[in-house]
């Protein structure tokens, strides 16, 4: 699925919400491409806080799929991004997920 609503930030937020809802409803395989699209868009637009949140959520979806190395890589990059933007709450969520993965 490709989504575009004309505004990069709004589209990235919408994709993040959709991807998060998909893994939350038990469809992590469907969530990964949606979250990947959100990450690509947020990265191109330079929206680091959204990219950090997307990578955390994609990591969760990958974790549910048993792709532990990929999940860890996303968690680590999300943690780096949250540190760059000073997002303590986001960093805390990622560190919690890393602990669960471990």
N, CA, C and O atoms as a DFTB+ gen file, in Angstrom:
408 C
 N C O
     1  1       0.839      -1.167       0.000
     2  2       0.000       0.000       0.000
     3  2       0.885       1.231       0.000
     4  3       1.847       1.312       0.763
     5  1       0.561       2.181      -0.849
     6  2       1.255       3.447      -0.882
     7  2       0.256       4.527      -0.521
     8  3      -0.848       4.582      -1.063
     9  1       0.660       5.387       0.404
    10  2      -0.220       6.447       0.876
    11  2       0.475       7.772       0.697
    12  3       1.656       7.901       1.019
    13  1      -0.227       8.746       0.196
    14  2       0.295      10.104       0.123
    15  2      -0.870      11.058       0.274
    16  3      -1.866      10.969      -0.443
    17  1      -0.726      11.980       1.226
    18  2      -1.794      12.957       1.426
    19  2      -1.293      14.371       1.158
    20  3      -1.909      15.347       1.586
    21  1      -0.157      14.474       0.437
    22  2       0.322      15.763      -0.019
    23  2       1.244      16.498       0.931
    24  3       1.864      17.481       0.525
    25  1       1.361      16.078       2.142
    26  2       2.220      16.713       3.131
    27  2       3.087      15.622       3.734
    28  3       2.567      14.677       4.327
    29  1       4.403      15.738       3.590
    30  2       5.303      14.669       4.023
    31  2       5.151      14.331       5.500
    32  3       5.092      13.158       5.868
    33  1       5.088      15.351       6.342
    34  2       4.983      15.086       7.776
    35  2       3.660      14.413       8.117
    36  3       3.639      13.452       8.886
    37  1       2.566      14.899       7.562
    38  2       1.258      14.299       7.828
    39  2       1.190      12.872       7.283
    40  3       0.630      11.983       7.923
    41  1       1.760      12.661       6.104
    42  2       1.763      11.315       5.520
    43  2       2.589      10.361       6.373
    44  3       2.168       9.231       6.623
    45  1       3.760      10.804       6.822
    46  2       4.604       9.959       7.675
    47  2       3.889       9.621       8.980
    48  3       3.950       8.483       9.445
    49  1       3.212      10.605       9.572
    50  2       2.438      10.359      10.796
    51  2       1.314       9.347      10.545
    52  3       1.088       8.445      11.352
    53  1       0.625       9.508       9.431
    54  2      -0.470       8.594       9.104
    55  2       0.042       7.171       8.899
    56  3      -0.568       6.212       9.373
    57  1       1.161       7.039       8.194
    58  2       1.742       5.716       7.971
    59  2       2.226       5.101       9.281
    60  3       2.070       3.899       9.498
    61  1       2.806       5.913      10.144
    62  2       3.229       5.431      11.456
    63  2       2.029       4.909      12.239
    64  3       2.092       3.831      12.829
    65  1       0.945       5.664      12.245
    66  2      -0.260       5.237      12.963
    67  2      -0.826       3.944      12.374
    68  3      -1.226       3.043      13.111
    69  1      -0.857       3.861      11.054
    70  2      -1.372       2.658      10.397
    71  2      -0.487       1.451      10.693
    72  3      -0.992       0.383      11.038
    73  1       0.818       1.613      10.561
    74  2       1.735       0.501      10.830
    75  2       1.660       0.035      12.271
    76  3       1.675      -1.165      12.543
    77  1       1.580       0.979      13.194
    78  2       1.464       0.636      14.613
    79  2       0.159      -0.108      14.881
    80  3       0.137      -1.081      15.635
    81  1      -0.913       0.348      14.268
    82  2      -2.204      -0.334      14.430
    83  2      -2.148      -1.750      13.863
    84  3      -2.714      -2.674      14.445
    85  1      -1.470      -1.922      12.735
    86  2      -1.387      -3.247      12.120
    87  2      -0.666      -4.244      13.019
    88  3      -1.171      -5.345      13.237
    89  1       0.523      -3.880      13.554
    90  2       1.200      -4.856      14.420
    91  2       0.435      -5.026      15.713
    92  3       0.436      -6.110      16.296
    93  1      -0.218      -3.972      16.171
    94  2      -1.000      -4.057      17.401
    95  2      -2.205      -4.963      17.272
    96  3      -2.672      -5.525      18.263
    97  1      -2.711      -5.110      16.063
    98  2      -3.851      -5.982      15.811
    99  2      -3.424      -7.370      15.338
   100  3      -4.251      -8.155      14.873
   101  1      -2.133      -7.666      15.459
   102  2      -1.656      -9.002      15.132
   103  2      -1.249      -9.213      13.697
   104  3      -1.209     -10.352      13.231
   105  1      -0.944      -8.144      12.979
   106  2      -0.516      -8.260      11.582
   107  2       0.856      -7.618      11.368
   108  3       0.980      -6.676      10.584
   109  1       1.888      -8.118      12.058
   110  2       3.200      -7.485      11.928
   111  2       3.777      -7.577      10.521
   112  3       4.510      -6.681      10.103
   113  1       3.467      -8.636       9.781
   114  2       3.988      -8.761       8.414
   115  2       3.430      -7.662       7.514
   116  3       4.121      -7.191       6.610
   117  1       2.200      -7.255       7.752
   118  2       1.611      -6.160       6.985
   119  2       2.148      -4.810       7.452
   120  3       2.205      -3.859       6.673
   121  1       2.540      -4.728       8.713
   122  2       3.022      -3.468       9.275
   123  2       4.392      -3.086       8.740
   124  3       4.661      -1.902       8.533
   125  1       5.257      -4.056       8.513
   126  2       6.648      -3.757       8.142
   127  2       6.747      -2.900       6.876
   128  3       7.449      -1.890       6.911
   129  1       6.089      -3.239       5.761
   130  2       6.226      -2.378       4.578
   131  2       5.618      -0.989       4.769
   132  3       6.121      -0.013       4.213
   133  1       4.558      -0.895       5.537
   134  2       3.942       0.410       5.809
   135  2       4.913       1.269       6.618
   136  3       5.110       2.447       6.321
   137  1       5.510       0.672       7.631
   138  2       6.466       1.406       8.458
   139  2       7.738       1.734       7.687
   140  3       8.352       2.775       7.924
   141  1       8.138       0.867       6.777
   142  2       9.296       1.148       5.939
   143  2       9.024       2.356       5.045
   144  3       9.900       3.199       4.854
   145  1       7.829       2.440       4.505
   146  2       7.447       3.599       3.697
   147  2       7.473       4.864       4.555
   148  3       7.954       5.907       4.111
   149  1       6.956       4.772       5.781
   150  2       6.969       5.925       6.681
   151  2       8.399       6.349       6.997
   152  3       8.699       7.542       7.041
   153  1       9.280       5.378       7.217
   154  2      10.676       5.675       7.522
   155  2      11.364       6.351       6.342
   156  3      12.094       7.325       6.524
   157  1      11.138       5.845       5.146
   158  2      11.730       6.447       3.951
   159  2      11.272       7.903       3.797
   160  3      12.077       8.788       3.508
   161  1       9.996       8.130       3.991
   162  2       9.438       9.472       3.850
   163  2       9.981      10.409       4.931
   164  3      10.397      11.527       4.627
   165  1       9.981       9.966       6.175
   166  2      10.486      10.796       7.273
   167  2      11.969      11.086       7.091
   168  3      12.429      12.193       7.376
   169  1      12.718      10.096       6.617
   170  2      14.145      10.295       6.374
   171  2      14.403      11.319       5.282
   172  3      15.241      12.207       5.440
   173  1      13.685      11.196       4.180
   174  2      13.845      12.152       3.074
   175  2      13.455      13.564       3.495
   176  3      14.067      14.540       3.062
   177  1      12.439      13.665       4.338
   178  2      11.956      14.977       4.778
   179  2      12.749      15.525       5.961
   180  3      12.556      16.674       6.360
   181  1      13.641      14.708       6.524
   182  2      14.448      15.163       7.651
   183  2      13.672      15.305       8.945
   184  3      13.990      16.159       9.771
   185  1      12.661      14.478       9.126
   186  2      11.829      14.545      10.333
   187  2      12.316      13.451      11.286
   188  3      11.759      12.354      11.337
   189  1      13.366      13.778      12.037
   190  2      14.069      12.783      12.839
   191  2      13.216      12.155      13.943
   192  3      13.349      10.960      14.208
   193  1      12.358      12.918      14.582
   194  2      11.555      12.352      15.666
   195  2      10.557      11.324      15.135
   196  3      10.309      10.309      15.785
   197  1       9.990      11.577      13.969
   198  2       9.081      10.594      13.379
   199  2       9.868       9.366      12.946
   200  3       9.427       8.237      13.163
   201  1      11.025       9.576      12.338
   202  2      11.853       8.452      11.911
   203  2      12.232       7.576      13.101
   204  3      12.209       6.350      12.998
   205  1      12.579       8.192      14.225
   206  2      12.938       7.429      15.425
   207  2      11.761       6.598      15.913
   208  3      11.926       5.434      16.277
   209  1      10.577       7.193      15.920
   210  2       9.380       6.477      16.370
   211  2       9.033       5.348      15.410
   212  3       8.653       4.258      15.839
   213  1       9.162       5.605      14.121
   214  2       8.887       4.579      13.112
   215  2       9.838       3.403      13.279
   216  3       9.412       2.249      13.246
   217  1      11.131       3.691      13.460
   218  2      12.088       2.583      13.587
   219  2      11.812       1.754      14.824
   220  3      11.974       0.534      14.802
   221  1      11.403       2.393      15.891
   222  2      11.046       1.624      17.079
   223  2       9.866       0.701      16.769
   224  3       9.904      -0.488      17.084
   225  1       8.831       1.245      16.158
   226  2       7.649       0.437      15.870
   227  2       7.921      -0.638      14.833
   228  3       7.367      -1.734      14.924
   229  1       8.763      -0.348      13.849
   230  2       9.123      -1.398      12.891
   231  2       9.925      -2.484      13.600
   232  3       9.775      -3.666      13.291
   233  1      10.773      -2.092      14.548
   234  2      11.504      -3.073      15.351
   235  2      10.567      -3.990      16.113
   236  3      10.803      -5.195      16.199
   237  1       9.510      -3.423      16.664
   238  2       8.525      -4.243      17.383
   239  2       7.889      -5.250      16.424
   240  3       7.767      -6.430      16.751
   241  1       7.484      -4.785      15.246
   242  2       6.876      -5.684      14.263
   243  2       7.855      -6.788      13.867
   244  3       7.471      -7.953      13.770
   245  1       9.106      -6.429      13.642
   246  2      10.115      -7.428      13.284
   247  2      10.351      -8.410      14.425
   248  3      10.555      -9.602      14.192
   249  1      10.323      -7.913      15.646
   250  2      10.459      -8.778      16.821
   251  2       9.330      -9.812      16.827
   252  3       9.578     -11.001      17.027
   253  1       8.105      -9.364      16.609
   254  2       6.969     -10.289      16.572
   255  2       7.095     -11.326      15.459
   256  3       6.557     -12.428      15.566
   257  1       7.807     -10.970      14.393
   258  2       8.013     -11.902      13.281
   259  2       9.192     -12.842      13.514
   260  3       9.474     -13.707      12.685
   261  1       9.877     -12.673      14.636
   262  2      11.028     -13.519      14.932
   263  2      12.296     -13.090      14.227
   264  3      13.268     -13.845      14.189
   265  1      12.304     -11.912      13.678
   266  2      13.486     -11.374      12.986
   267  2      14.280     -10.538      13.994
   268  3      14.338      -9.312      13.903
   269  1      14.884     -11.230      14.950
   270  2      15.481     -10.581      16.112
   271  2      16.659      -9.679      15.772
   272  3      16.782      -8.601      16.352
   273  1      17.523     -10.083      14.857
   274  2      18.658      -9.237      14.483
   275  2      18.188      -7.945      13.818
   276  3      18.729      -6.870      14.080
   277  1      17.178      -8.058      12.956
   278  2      16.628      -6.869      12.303
   279  2      15.946      -5.961      13.325
   280  3      16.073      -4.738      13.258
   281  1      15.228      -6.559      14.266
   282  2      14.570      -5.777      15.316
   283  2      15.610      -5.028      16.141
   284  3      15.445      -3.842      16.428
   285  1      16.674      -5.716      16.517
   286  2      17.716      -5.072      17.311
   287  2      18.349      -3.915      16.549
   288  3      18.617      -2.862      17.129
   289  1      18.589      -4.101      15.260
   290  2      19.180      -3.027      14.450
   291  2      18.264      -1.806      14.425
   292  3      18.734      -0.676      14.554
   293  1      16.962      -2.027      14.261
   294  2      16.027      -0.901      14.277
   295  2      15.984      -0.244      15.648
   296  3      15.954       0.983      15.742
   297  1      15.981      -1.035      16.706
   298  2      15.978      -0.469      18.054
   299  2      17.217       0.393      18.284
   300  3      17.122       1.495      18.825
   301  1      18.373      -0.111      17.872
   302  2      19.620       0.643      18.083
   303  2      19.594       1.970      17.318
   304  3      19.988       3.006      17.855
   305  1      19.136       1.937      16.083
   306  2      19.080       3.179      15.303
   307  2      18.044       4.135      15.890
   308  3      18.269       5.345      15.929
   309  1      16.924       3.606      16.343
   310  2      15.919       4.448      16.984
   311  2      16.480       5.113      18.234
   312  3      16.258       6.302      18.463
   313  1      17.206       4.348      19.039
   314  2      17.807       4.906      20.260
   315  2      18.789       6.024      19.910
   316  3      18.808       7.059      20.577
   317  1      19.609       5.825      18.868
   318  2      20.549       6.872      18.443
   319  2      19.792       8.134      18.025
   320  3      20.174       9.251      18.374
   321  1      18.716       7.929      17.273
   322  2      17.939       9.078      16.801
   323  2      17.275       9.811      17.967
   324  3      17.275      11.041      18.008
   325  1      16.712       9.060      18.910
   326  2      16.089       9.719      20.070
   327  2      17.119      10.498      20.868
   328  3      16.816      11.573      21.385
   329  1      18.331       9.972      20.977
   330  2      19.390      10.713      21.684
   331  2      19.731      12.012      20.946
   332  3      19.938      13.051      21.572
   333  1      19.789      11.946      19.604
   334  2      20.094      13.142      18.805
   335  2      19.058      14.238      18.999
   336  3      19.405      15.414      19.115
   337  1      17.776      13.851      19.033
   338  2      16.714      14.863      19.134
   339  2      16.332      15.175      20.574
   340  3      15.508      16.056      20.820
   341  1      16.919      14.465      21.521
   342  2      16.623      14.725      22.926
   343  2      15.280      14.189      23.382
   344  3      14.666      14.746      24.292
   345  1      14.825      13.127      22.769
   346  2      13.528      12.542      23.113
   347  2      13.652      11.490      24.207
   348  3      13.787      10.300      23.923
   349  1      13.605      11.929      25.436
   350  2      13.805      11.003      26.560
   351  2      12.691       9.962      26.671
   352  3      12.967       8.801      26.974
   353  1      11.453      10.352      26.435
   354  2      10.352       9.389      26.520
   355  2      10.483       8.337      25.420
   356  3      10.291       7.147      25.674
   357  1      10.807       8.768      24.204
   358  2      11.003       7.826      23.102
   359  2      12.163       6.894      23.364
   360  3      12.073       5.693      23.110
   361  1      13.258       7.444      23.875
   362  2      14.420       6.627      24.209
   363  2      14.067       5.601      25.276
   364  3      14.498       4.450      25.204
   365  1      13.295       6.010      26.250
   366  2      12.885       5.078      27.310
   367  2      12.073       3.918      26.736
   368  3      12.274       2.769      27.128
   369  1      11.159       4.211      25.813
   370  2      10.357       3.149      25.195
   371  2      11.241       2.167      24.422
   372  3      11.042       0.954      24.480
   373  1      12.225       2.718      23.697
   374  2      13.111       1.863      22.910
   375  2      13.973       0.989      23.825
   376  3      14.141      -0.203      23.567
   377  1      14.513       1.571      24.881
   378  2      15.329       0.790      25.795
   379  2      14.522      -0.320      26.455
   380  3      15.038      -1.413      26.690
   381  1      13.266      -0.042      26.749
   382  2      12.383      -1.076      27.273
   383  2      12.226      -2.218      26.257
   384  3      12.306      -3.393      26.613
   385  1      12.006      -1.858      25.011
   386  2      11.876      -2.887      23.968
   387  2      13.147      -3.684      23.795
   388  3      13.101      -4.892      23.560
   389  1      14.299      -3.009      23.912
   390  2      15.574      -3.721      23.803
   391  2      15.741      -4.720      24.955
   392  3      16.276      -5.813      24.766
   393  1      15.284      -4.338      26.132
   394  2      15.336      -5.253      27.268
   395  2      14.448      -6.469      27.050
   396  3      14.833      -7.590      27.381
   397  1      13.269      -6.251      26.496
   398  2      12.371      -7.379      26.209
   399  2      12.992      -8.277      25.163
   400  3      12.927      -9.501      25.283
   401  1      13.591      -7.693      24.141
   402  2      14.234      -8.487      23.098
   403  2      15.377      -9.322      23.642
   404  3      15.566     -10.471      23.242
   405  1      16.146      -8.732      24.565
   406  2      17.284      -9.448      25.146
   407  2      16.807     -10.662      25.915
   408  3      17.621     -11.395      26.477
